[in-house]
């Protein structure tokens, strides 16, 4: 993970514990990325809107839908694919969400 990928407030981890990146984290890249999974999507306020038998879940929040495609997370914004962008980490989703909505994507408590 490059420091240029992060913004203040992105969720990263240090020694396995998640925390919000601050100016020190950005300056020395001391954090590691947090892998985005179902649990993190739910902690970030996404909820399942479609779950048919055998289908992968689709998570939704304010027009942004995340669906699992071949074990990667594919974002769509109001039904439009977002530049074939694949999401692997929580900070990537936070940055995309902010770029599309102008709102920070955080969790209630860590």
DSSP file (Angstrom, degrees, kcal/mol; ACC not computed):
  #  RESIDUE AA STRUCTURE BP1 BP2  ACC     N-H-->O    O-->H-N    N-H-->O    O-->H-N    TCO  KAPPA ALPHA  PHI   PSI    X-CA   Y-CA   Z-CA
    1    1 A X              0   0    0      0, 0.0     2,-0.3     0, 0.0    30,-0.0   0.000 360.0 360.0 360.0 128.2    0.0    0.0    0.0
    2    2 A X    >   -     0   0    0      1,-0.1     3,-2.0     0, 0.0     4,-0.4  -0.691 360.0-125.2 -90.5 144.2    1.4    3.4   -1.0
    3    3 A X  G >  S+     0   0    0     -2,-0.3     3,-1.3     1,-0.3    -1,-0.1   0.794 109.6  66.4 -57.6 -27.0    0.9    6.4    1.2
    4    4 A X  G 3  S+     0   0    0      1,-0.3    -1,-0.3     3,-0.0    22,-0.0   0.655  91.3  63.3 -70.6 -13.7   -0.7    8.2   -1.8
    5    5 A X  G <  S+     0   0    0     -3,-2.0    -1,-0.3     2,-0.0     2,-0.2   0.644  94.6  80.8 -79.5 -15.3   -3.6    5.7   -1.7
    6    6 A X    <   -     0   0    0     -3,-1.3     2,-0.3    -4,-0.4    86,-0.0  -0.612  54.8-168.1-101.8 152.3   -4.7    6.9    1.7
    7    7 A X    >   -     0   0    0     -2,-0.2     3,-2.4    84,-0.0    14,-0.2  -0.921  45.7 -85.0-123.7 154.9   -6.7    9.9    3.0
    8    8 A X  T 3  S+     0   0    0     -2,-0.3    14,-0.2     1,-0.3     3,-0.1  -0.415 119.9  30.9 -57.6 131.4   -7.0   11.0    6.6
    9    9 A X  T 3  S+     0   0    0     12,-2.5    -1,-0.3     1,-0.4    13,-0.1   0.269  83.8 136.9  98.4 -10.3   -9.7    8.9    8.1
   10   10 A X    <   -     0   0    0     -3,-2.4    11,-3.6    10,-0.1     2,-0.6  -0.423  59.5-115.7 -65.4 145.7   -9.2    5.8    5.9
   11   11 A X  E     +A   20   0A   0      9,-0.2    23,-0.5    -3,-0.1    80,-0.4  -0.763  49.3 154.0 -88.4 121.6   -9.4    2.6    7.9
   12   12 A X  E     -AB  19  33A   0      7,-2.7     7,-2.9    -2,-0.6     2,-0.4  -0.743  33.6-119.4-131.1 179.6   -6.0    0.7    8.0
   13   13 A X  E     -AB  18  32A   0     19,-2.8    19,-3.0     5,-0.3     2,-0.4  -0.954  14.1-167.5-130.2 151.4   -4.5   -1.8   10.4
   14   14 A X  E >  S-A   17   0A   0      3,-2.3     3,-1.7    -2,-0.4    17,-0.1  -0.985  84.2 -10.1-134.6 121.5   -1.4   -1.8   12.5
   15   15 A X  T 3  S-     0   0    0     -2,-0.4     3,-0.1     1,-0.3    -1,-0.1   0.849 131.9 -54.5  55.8  36.2   -0.3   -5.1   14.2
   16   16 A X  T 3  S+     0   0    0      1,-0.2     2,-0.5    16,-0.0    -1,-0.3   0.374 114.8 113.3  84.4  -4.5   -3.7   -6.6   13.1
   17   17 A X  E <   -A   14   0A   0     -3,-1.7    -3,-2.3     1,-0.0    -1,-0.2  -0.874  64.0-127.8-105.1 130.6   -5.8   -3.9   14.8
   18   18 A X  E     +A   13   0A   0     -2,-0.5     2,-0.3    -5,-0.2    -5,-0.3  -0.451  36.4 160.2 -74.4 146.8   -7.9   -1.5   12.7
   19   19 A X  E     -A   12   0A   0     -7,-2.9    -7,-2.7    -2,-0.1     2,-0.5  -0.972  43.9 -94.6-155.7 164.3   -7.6    2.3   13.2
   20   20 A X  E     -A   11   0A   0     -2,-0.3    -9,-0.2    -9,-0.2   -10,-0.1  -0.722  45.8-115.8 -84.8 128.8   -8.3    5.5   11.3
   21   21 A X        -     0   0    0    -11,-3.6   -12,-2.5    -2,-0.5     2,-0.2  -0.345  36.6-174.4 -63.4 140.9   -5.3    6.8    9.4
   22   22 A X     >  -     0   0    0    -14,-0.2     4,-2.2   -13,-0.1     5,-0.2  -0.600  46.0 -78.7-123.4-172.2   -4.0   10.2   10.6
   23   23 A X  H  > S+     0   0    0      1,-0.2     4,-1.7     2,-0.2     5,-0.1   0.848 129.4  52.9 -62.3 -34.5   -1.3   12.5    9.4
   24   24 A X  H  > S+     0   0    0      2,-0.2     4,-1.7     1,-0.2    -1,-0.2   0.913 107.9  50.5 -66.9 -41.9    1.4   10.4   10.9
   25   25 A X  H  >>S+     0   0    0      1,-0.2     4,-1.7     2,-0.2     5,-0.5   0.907 111.1  49.2 -60.5 -42.2    0.1    7.3    9.1
   26   26 A X  H  <5S+     0   0    0     -4,-2.2    -1,-0.2     1,-0.2    -2,-0.2   0.849 109.8  52.9 -66.8 -33.2    0.1    9.1    5.8
   27   27 A X  H  <5S+     0   0    0     -4,-1.7    -1,-0.2    -5,-0.2    -2,-0.2   0.815 125.5  18.9 -74.8 -30.9    3.6   10.4    6.3
   28   28 A X  H  <5S-     0   0    0     -4,-1.7    -2,-0.2    -3,-0.1    -1,-0.2   0.365  91.5-127.5-125.4   7.1    5.3    7.1    7.0
   29   29 A X  T  <5 +     0   0    0     -4,-1.7    -3,-0.1    -5,-0.2    -4,-0.1   0.877  50.6 155.2  50.7  45.8    2.9    4.4    5.6
   30   30 A X      < +     0   0    0     -5,-0.5     2,-0.2    -6,-0.2    -1,-0.1   0.629  45.9  81.6 -78.8 -12.4    3.0    2.6    8.9
   31   31 A X        -     0   0    0     -6,-0.3     2,-0.3   -17,-0.1   -17,-0.2  -0.501  67.4-141.5 -93.4 162.7   -0.4    1.0    8.3
   32   32 A X  E     -B   13   0A   0    -19,-3.0   -19,-2.8    -2,-0.2    -2,-0.0  -0.880  32.8 -96.3-115.8 152.0   -1.4   -2.1    6.3
   33   33 A X  E     -B   12   0A   0     -2,-0.3     2,-0.5   -21,-0.2   -21,-0.1  -0.326  30.3-129.9 -68.1 151.1   -4.6   -2.4    4.2
   34   34 A X        -     0   0    0    -23,-0.5    56,-2.6    -2,-0.0    57,-0.3  -0.901  25.0-121.8-100.4 124.4   -7.7   -4.0    5.7
   35   35 A X  B     -C   89   0B   0     -2,-0.5     2,-0.4    54,-0.2    54,-0.3  -0.487  25.8-126.8 -68.9 129.5   -9.1   -6.7    3.3
   36   36 A X        +     0   0    0     52,-2.7     2,-0.2    -2,-0.2    -1,-0.1  -0.629  43.8 151.4 -80.6 129.9  -12.7   -5.9    2.5
   37   37 A X     >  -     0   0    0     -2,-0.4     4,-2.4     1,-0.0     5,-0.2  -0.812  60.7 -77.4-144.2-175.9  -15.2   -8.7    3.1
   38   38 A X  H  > S+     0   0    0     -2,-0.2     4,-2.1     1,-0.2     5,-0.2   0.898 126.8  52.4 -56.1 -43.9  -18.9   -9.2    4.0
   39   39 A X  H  > S+     0   0    0      1,-0.2     4,-2.3     2,-0.2    -1,-0.2   0.914 110.3  47.1 -61.7 -44.0  -18.3   -8.3    7.6
   40   40 A X  H  > S+     0   0    0      2,-0.2     4,-1.9     1,-0.2    -1,-0.2   0.904 108.7  55.0 -66.0 -40.5  -16.6   -5.0    6.8
   41   41 A X  H  <>S+     0   0    0     -4,-2.4     5,-2.6     1,-0.2    -1,-0.2   0.921 111.2  45.4 -57.6 -43.1  -19.3   -4.1    4.3
   42   42 A X  H ><5S+     0   0    0     -4,-2.1     3,-1.6     1,-0.2    -1,-0.2   0.898 110.4  52.7 -68.0 -40.1  -21.9   -4.5    7.0
   43   43 A X  H 3<5S+     0   0    0     -4,-2.3    65,-0.5     1,-0.3    -1,-0.2   0.797 106.6  55.1 -64.8 -26.9  -19.9   -2.6    9.5
   44   44 A X  T 3<5S-     0   0    0     -4,-1.9    -1,-0.3    -5,-0.2    -2,-0.2   0.381 127.8 -98.6 -87.9   3.9  -19.6    0.3    7.0
   45   45 A X  T < 5S+     0   0    0     -3,-1.6     2,-0.2     1,-0.3    -3,-0.2   0.537  76.3 138.7  96.2   7.2  -23.4    0.4    6.7
   46   46 A X      < -     0   0    0     -5,-2.6     2,-0.3    -6,-0.2    -1,-0.3  -0.589  32.2-163.8 -81.3 148.3  -24.0   -1.6    3.6
   47   47 A X  E     -D   60   0C   0     13,-1.8    13,-2.4    -2,-0.2     2,-0.3  -0.961  25.8-101.4-133.6 152.5  -26.9   -4.0    3.6
   48   48 A X  E     +D   59   0C   0     -2,-0.3    11,-0.2    11,-0.2     3,-0.1  -0.555  37.3 169.5 -74.5 127.7  -27.9   -7.0    1.4
   49   49 A X  E     +     0   0C   0      9,-2.6     2,-0.4    -2,-0.3    -1,-0.2   0.656  68.0  32.7-109.5 -24.5  -30.6   -6.1   -1.2
   50   50 A X  E     +D   58   0C   0      8,-0.8     8,-1.4     2,-0.0    -1,-0.3  -0.986  55.6 154.4-137.0 125.0  -30.6   -9.2   -3.4
   51   51 A X        +     0   0    0     -2,-0.4     2,-0.2     6,-0.2     6,-0.1  -0.620  15.3 172.2-150.1  86.7  -29.8  -12.7   -2.3
   52   52 A X    >   -     0   0    0      4,-0.2     3,-2.1    -2,-0.2     2,-0.1  -0.480  52.3 -69.0 -88.6 164.0  -31.3  -15.4   -4.5
   53   53 A X  T 3  S-     0   0    0      1,-0.3    -1,-0.1    -2,-0.2     3,-0.1  -0.335 121.9  -1.0 -55.1 120.3  -30.6  -19.1   -4.2
   54   54 A X  T 3  S+     0   0    0      1,-0.3    -1,-0.3    -2,-0.1     2,-0.2   0.326 105.5 121.1  82.5  -9.0  -27.0  -19.6   -5.3
   55   55 A X    <   -     0   0    0     -3,-2.1    -1,-0.3     1,-0.1     2,-0.2  -0.546  67.8-110.9 -86.6 153.7  -26.4  -15.9   -6.2
   56   56 A X        -     0   0    0     -2,-0.2    -4,-0.2    12,-0.2    -1,-0.1  -0.546  43.4 -99.3 -75.7 147.6  -23.8  -13.8   -4.6
   57   57 A X        -     0   0    0     -2,-0.2    11,-0.9    -6,-0.1     2,-0.5  -0.335  27.8-145.7 -67.7 150.5  -25.1  -11.1   -2.3
   58   58 A X  E     -DE  50  67C   0     -8,-1.4    -9,-2.6     9,-0.2    -8,-0.8  -0.983  12.8-153.0-115.5 125.3  -25.4   -7.5   -3.5
   59   59 A X  E     -DE  48  66C   0      7,-3.2     7,-2.7    -2,-0.5     2,-0.4  -0.776  12.1-165.9-101.5 144.0  -24.7   -4.8   -0.9
   60   60 A X  E     +DE  47  65C   0    -13,-2.4   -13,-1.8    -2,-0.3     2,-0.2  -0.966  19.6 158.5-134.0 142.8  -26.3   -1.4   -1.1
   61   61 A X  E >  S- E   0  64C   0      3,-1.7     3,-2.2    -2,-0.4   -15,-0.1  -0.755  75.2 -25.7-162.1 118.6  -25.8    2.0    0.4
   62   62 A X  T 3  S-     0   0    0      1,-0.3     3,-0.1    -2,-0.2   -16,-0.0   0.849 126.5 -42.6  47.1  49.1  -26.9    5.4   -1.0
   63   63 A X  T 3  S+     0   0    0      1,-0.2    15,-3.4    14,-0.1     2,-0.6   0.274 114.0 113.2  88.7 -13.1  -26.9    4.3   -4.6
   64   64 A X  E <   -EF  61  77C   0     -3,-2.2    -3,-1.7    13,-0.2     2,-0.4  -0.844  46.2-169.4 -97.0 123.8  -23.6    2.4   -4.5
   65   65 A X  E     -EF  60  76C   0     11,-3.5    11,-2.9    -2,-0.6     2,-0.5  -0.922   5.5-164.2-112.8 137.6  -24.0   -1.3   -4.9
   66   66 A X  E     +EF  59  75C   0     -7,-2.7    -7,-3.2    -2,-0.4     2,-0.4  -0.983  12.1 177.8-120.0 124.5  -21.2   -3.8   -4.3
   67   67 A X  E     -EF  58  74C   0      7,-2.2     7,-3.3    -2,-0.5     2,-0.5  -0.946  31.3-115.3-127.3 153.0  -21.4   -7.3   -5.7
   68   68 A X  E     + F   0  73C   0    -11,-0.9     2,-0.5    -2,-0.4     5,-0.2  -0.741  32.9 178.9 -88.9 124.4  -19.1  -10.2   -5.6
   69   69 A X  E >  S- F   0  72C   0      3,-3.3     3,-1.3    -2,-0.5    -2,-0.0  -0.950  72.6 -23.3-129.4 108.4  -17.8  -11.2   -9.0
   70   70 A X  T 3  S-     0   0    0     -2,-0.5    -1,-0.1     1,-0.3     3,-0.1   0.911 126.1 -52.3  55.4  44.8  -15.3  -14.1   -9.2
   71   71 A X  T 3  S+     0   0    0      1,-0.3     2,-0.3     0, 0.0    -1,-0.3   0.606 121.6 101.7  66.7  15.1  -14.3  -13.5   -5.5
   72   72 A X  E <  S-F   69   0C   0     -3,-1.3    -3,-3.3    -5,-0.0     2,-0.6  -0.869  76.3-114.3-118.1 161.5  -13.6   -9.8   -6.1
   73   73 A X  E     -FG  68  87C   0     14,-1.2    14,-2.6    -2,-0.3     2,-0.5  -0.854  27.8-165.2-100.5 122.6  -15.9   -6.9   -5.2
   74   74 A X  E     -FG  67  86C   0     -7,-3.3    -7,-2.2    -2,-0.6     2,-0.2  -0.923   9.7-146.6-109.8 118.4  -17.3   -5.0   -8.1
   75   75 A X  E     -F   66   0C   0     10,-0.9     7,-1.7    -2,-0.5     2,-0.3  -0.595  14.3-175.3 -85.9 147.4  -18.9   -1.6   -7.4
   76   76 A X  E     -FG  65  81C   0    -11,-2.9   -11,-3.5    -2,-0.2     2,-0.6  -0.990  13.4-150.4-133.5 143.2  -21.8   -0.1   -9.3
   77   77 A X  E >  S-FG  64  80C   0      3,-2.8     3,-1.7    -2,-0.3   -13,-0.2  -0.954  79.7 -24.6-119.2 114.1  -23.2    3.3   -8.8
   78   78 A X  T 3  S-     0   0    0    -15,-3.4    -1,-0.2    -2,-0.6   -14,-0.1   0.885 129.4 -47.5  48.3  44.8  -27.0    3.7   -9.5
   79   79 A X  T 3  S+     0   0    0    -16,-0.3     2,-0.5     1,-0.2    -1,-0.3   0.388 114.9 114.4  85.5  -2.9  -26.8    0.7  -11.9
   80   80 A X  E <  S-G   77   0C   0     -3,-1.7    -3,-2.8     3,-0.0    -1,-0.2  -0.876  70.2-117.5-105.8 132.0  -23.7    1.8  -13.8
   81   81 A X  E     -G   76   0C   0     -2,-0.5     2,-1.3    -5,-0.2    -5,-0.2  -0.389  25.7-126.1 -64.2 139.6  -20.5   -0.1  -13.6
   82   82 A X  E >   -     0   0C   0     -7,-1.7     3,-2.5     3,-0.2    -7,-0.2  -0.684  62.9 -64.8 -94.5  84.8  -17.7    2.0  -12.1
   83   83 A X  E 3  S-     0   0C   0     -2,-1.3    -1,-0.2     1,-0.3     3,-0.1   0.748  86.4 -71.7  48.7  36.3  -14.8    1.7  -14.6
   84   84 A X  E 3  S+     0   0C   0      1,-0.2     2,-0.4    -9,-0.2    -1,-0.3   0.826  85.0 170.0  51.4  32.9  -14.3   -2.0  -14.2
   85   85 A X  E <   -     0   0C   0     -3,-2.5   -10,-0.9   -10,-0.2     2,-0.4  -0.622  22.3-154.9 -80.7 127.2  -12.8   -1.1  -10.8
   86   86 A X  E     -G   74   0C   0     -2,-0.4     2,-0.5   -12,-0.2   -12,-0.2  -0.888   6.1-148.6-105.5 134.4  -12.2   -4.0   -8.4
   87   87 A X  E     +G   73   0C   0    -14,-2.6   -14,-1.2    -2,-0.4     3,-0.1  -0.876  29.6 157.2-106.8 131.4  -12.1   -3.3   -4.7
   88   88 A X        +     0   0    0     -2,-0.5   -52,-2.7     1,-0.2     2,-0.3   0.622  61.3  48.1-117.0 -28.6   -9.9   -5.4   -2.4
   89   89 A X  B  > S-C   35   0B   0    -54,-0.3     4,-1.6     1,-0.1     3,-0.4  -0.834  74.4-122.1-126.0 154.5   -9.4   -3.1    0.6
   90   90 A X  H  > S+     0   0    0    -56,-2.6     4,-2.5    -2,-0.3     5,-0.2   0.896 111.6  55.6 -58.9 -43.4  -11.6   -1.0    3.0
   91   91 A X  H  > S+     0   0    0    -80,-0.4     4,-2.3   -57,-0.3    -1,-0.2   0.838 104.0  54.8 -63.7 -31.1   -9.6    2.2    2.2
   92   92 A X  H  > S+     0   0    0     -3,-0.4     4,-2.4     2,-0.2    -1,-0.2   0.923 109.6  46.4 -65.7 -42.9  -10.3    1.8   -1.5
   93   93 A X  H  X S+     0   0    0     -4,-1.6     4,-2.9     2,-0.2     5,-0.2   0.908 111.4  52.2 -64.5 -41.4  -14.1    1.6   -0.9
   94   94 A X  H  X S+     0   0    0     -4,-2.5     4,-2.2     1,-0.2    -2,-0.2   0.925 111.6  46.2 -60.3 -44.1  -13.9    4.6    1.4
   95   95 A X  H  X S+     0   0    0     -4,-2.3     4,-2.3     2,-0.2    -2,-0.2   0.910 114.8  46.4 -66.3 -42.7  -12.1    6.6   -1.3
   96   96 A X  H  X S+     0   0    0     -4,-2.4     4,-2.2     2,-0.2     5,-0.2   0.927 111.9  51.2 -64.6 -45.0  -14.5    5.5   -4.0
   97   97 A X  H  X S+     0   0    0     -4,-2.9     4,-2.5     1,-0.2     6,-0.5   0.911 111.8  47.3 -59.8 -43.9  -17.5    6.2   -1.8
   98   98 A X  H  X S+     0   0    0     -4,-2.2     4,-2.3    -5,-0.2    -1,-0.2   0.912 111.1  51.4 -64.5 -42.1  -16.3    9.7   -1.0
   99   99 A X  H  < S+     0   0    0     -4,-2.3    -2,-0.2     1,-0.2    -1,-0.2   0.868 117.9  38.5 -63.0 -36.2  -15.5   10.4   -4.7
  100  100 A X  H  < S+     0   0    0     -4,-2.2    -2,-0.2    -5,-0.1    -1,-0.2   0.814 133.1  19.9 -85.4 -31.8  -19.0    9.4   -5.7
  101  101 A X  H  < S-     0   0    0     -4,-2.5    -3,-0.2     2,-0.2    -2,-0.2   0.645  88.1-127.4-114.7 -19.6  -21.1   10.8   -2.9
  102  102 A X  S  < S+     0   0    0     -4,-2.3     2,-0.3    -5,-0.5    -4,-0.2   0.578  75.2 112.6  77.9   8.9  -19.0   13.5   -1.2
  103  103 A X  S    S-     0   0    0     -6,-0.5    -1,-0.3    -5,-0.0    -2,-0.2  -0.880  70.7-115.6-115.9 147.3  -19.6   11.7    2.2
  104  104 A X        -     0   0    0     -2,-0.3     2,-0.7    -3,-0.1    -9,-0.1  -0.561  21.6-139.0 -76.8 143.7  -17.1    9.9    4.4
  105  105 A X        +     0   0    0     -2,-0.2     2,-0.3   -11,-0.2    -7,-0.1  -0.912  40.6 150.0-106.4 108.3  -17.6    6.2    4.9
  106  106 A X        -     0   0    0     -2,-0.7     2,-0.3   -62,-0.2   -96,-0.0  -0.788  39.9-119.0-131.2 172.2  -17.0    5.3    8.5
  107  107 A X        -     0   0    0     -2,-0.3   -63,-0.1     1,-0.1     3,-0.1  -0.759  25.7-117.0-110.5 162.7  -18.2    2.7   11.0
  108  108 A X  S    S-     0   0    0    -65,-0.5     2,-0.3    -2,-0.3    -1,-0.1   0.918  90.6  -6.9 -67.0 -44.8  -19.9    3.4   14.3
  109  109 A X              0   0    0    -66,-0.1    -1,-0.2     1,-0.1     0, 0.0  -0.994 360.0 360.0-152.9 146.9  -17.2    2.0   16.6
  110  110 A X              0   0    0     -2,-0.3   -92,-0.1    -3,-0.1    -1,-0.1   0.310 360.0 360.0-123.3 360.0  -14.0    0.1   16.2
